[in-house]
């Protein structure tokens, strides 16, 4: 049993030797990776510092540009404000003149219409008076016509009643 046990131990020693060699290679690789990571880290920090400086410069430039733009816009708005005030003032005076002229024209037109209307009213009053007279005359003749229609209607009703009584009397053999 000692022989197979020694073969196993020899095999384990061989495996351990391979593992040591592999671990050594891994350590070398890790050192190389660490060196590369350190290089990348230095590069990233350098780029970050450059970007930080560029962002600061851009911020400063943008502040200056915005300040200039603000100043230009204030000047332009001020000029536009005074131009518009002048235009509005001119338009206001033009409109006042136009409105005044229109008011005068409308007053004249209304005065003309008022006189025309007064003339028409006088004419209508005359026509109304003549129509009242005609209506009064027509009313009298209408009353006479209504009275004759009433008499005629009463005669017709009486005749119909007489005919009905005659028909009934013949139906019941009274006649």
C-alpha positions in Angstrom: 0.0 0.0 0.0 2.8 2.3 0.4 3.6 2.2 -3.3 0.2 3.4 -4.4 0.2 6.0 -1.6 3.6 7.4 -2.8 2.3 7.6 -6.3 -0.6 9.6 -5.2 1.6 11.9 -3.1 3.9 12.3 -6.1 1.0 13.2 -8.3 -0.3 15.7 -5.7 3.2 17.2 -5.5 3.2 17.5 -9.3 -0.3 19.1 -9.3 0.8 21.5 -6.5 3.9 22.5 -8.6 1.6 23.2 -11.6 -0.7 25.3 -9.4 2.3 27.3 -8.0 3.4 28.0 -11.5 -0.1 29.0 -12.6 -0.5 31.2 -9.5 2.9 32.8 -10.3 1.7 33.6 -13.9 -1.6 35.0 -12.5 0.4 37.3 -10.2 2.5 38.5 -13.1 -0.7 39.1 -15.2 -2.4 40.9 -12.3 0.6 43.2 -11.9 0.5 44.0 -15.6 -3.3 44.6 -15.4 -2.8 46.8 -12.3 -0.2 48.9 -14.2 -2.5 49.3 -17.1 -5.4 50.2 -14.8 -3.2 52.8 -13.1 -2.3 54.2 -16.5 -5.9 54.4 -17.6 -6.8 56.0 -14.2 -4.1 58.7 -14.7 -5.3 59.2 -18.3 -9.0 59.5 -17.1 -8.0 62.0 -14.4 -6.0 64.0 -16.9 -8.9 64.0 -19.3 -11.3 64.9 -16.5 -9.2 67.9 -15.5 -9.0 69.0 -19.1 -12.8 68.7 -19.5 -13.4 70.5 -16.2 -11.2 73.4 -17.4 -13.0 73.5 -20.8 -16.4 73.5 -19.1 -15.3 76.3 -16.8 -14.1 78.3 -19.9 -17.3 77.5 -21.8 -19.3 78.6 -18.7 -17.4 81.9 -18.6 -17.8 82.4 -22.4 -21.5 81.7 -22.2 -22.0 84.1 -19.3 -20.2 86.8 -21.3 -22.3 86.1 -24.4 -25.6 86.0 -22.4 -24.6 89.3 -20.8 -23.9 90.9 -24.2 -27.2 89.5 -25.6 -29.1 90.8 -22.5 -27.6 94.2 -23.1 -28.4 94.2 -26.8 -32.0 93.0 -26.2 -32.5 95.7 -23.6 -31.4 98.3 -26.1 -33.5 96.8 -28.9 -36.6 96.6 -26.6 -36.1 100.2 -25.5 -35.9 101.4 -29.1 -38.9 99.3 -30.0 -40.9 100.6 -27.0 -40.2 104.3 -28.0 -41.1 103.5 -31.7 -44.3 101.8 -30.7 -45.3 104.7 -28.3 -44.8 107.1 -31.2 -46.8 105.0 -33.6 -49.6 104.4 -31.1 -49.7 108.2 -30.3 -50.0 108.9 -34.1 -52.7 106.3 -34.5 -54.6 107.6 -31.5 -54.7 111.1 -33.0 -55.7 109.8 -36.4 -58.5 107.7 -34.9 -59.7 110.7 -32.8 -60.0 112.7 -36.0 -61.7 110.0 -37.8 -64.1 109.4 -35.0 -64.9 113.1 -34.7 -65.6 113.3 -38.4 -67.8 110.2 -38.2 -69.6 111.6 -35.2 -70.4 114.8 -37.2 -71.6 112.8 -40.2 -73.8 110.6 -38.1 -75.3 113.6 -36.3 -76.2 115.1 -39.7 -77.6 111.8 -40.9 -79.6 111.4 -37.8 -80.9 115.0 -38.0 -82.0 114.3 -41.7 -83.7 111.0 -40.7 -85.4 112.8 -37.8 -86.9 115.4 -40.1 -87.9 112.7 -42.7 -89.5 110.7 -39.9 -91.4 113.7 -38.6 -92.8 114.3 -42.1 -93.8 110.7 -42.4 -95.4 110.7 -39.0 -97.6 113.8 -39.9 -98.6 112.0 -43.2 -99.4 108.8 -41.2 -101.5 110.7 -38.7 -103.5 112.1 -41.6 -104.0 108.7 -43.1 -104.9 107.2 -39.7 -107.6 109.9 -39.3 -109.1 109.1 -42.7 -109.0 105.4 -42.0 -110.8 106.0 -38.7 -113.6 107.8 -40.5 -113.8 105.0 -43.1 -113.8 102.4 -40.3 -116.6 104.3 -38.5 -118.7 104.3 -41.8 -117.8 100.7 -42.5 -118.8 99.8 -38.9 -122.3 101.2 -39.4 -122.8 99.4 -42.7 -121.3 96.2 -41.1 -123.7 96.4 -38.2 -126.6 96.7 -40.7 -125.3 93.7 -42.6 -124.8 91.7 -39.4 -128.4 92.5 -38.4 -129.8 91.3 -41.8 -127.6 88.1 -41.5 -129.1 87.5 -38.1 -132.6 87.8 -39.4 -131.9 85.5 -42.3 -130.2 83.0 -40.0 -133.2 83.0 -37.6 -135.5 82.5 -40.5 -133.5 79.6 -41.8 -133.4 78.0 -38.4 -137.2 78.4 -38.0 -137.8 76.9 -41.5 -135.5 73.9 -40.6 -137.4 73.4 -37.4 -140.8 73.5 -39.2 -139.5 70.9 -41.7 -138.2 68.7 -38.9 -141.5 68.8 -37.1 -143.3 68.0 -40.3 -141.0 65.0 -40.9 -141.5 63.8 -37.4 -145.3 64.2 -37.5 -145.4 62.1 -40.7 -143.1 59.6 -39.2 -145.3 59.1 -36.1 -148.5 59.4 -38.2 -149.7 62.5 -36.5 -150.5 64.0 -39.8 
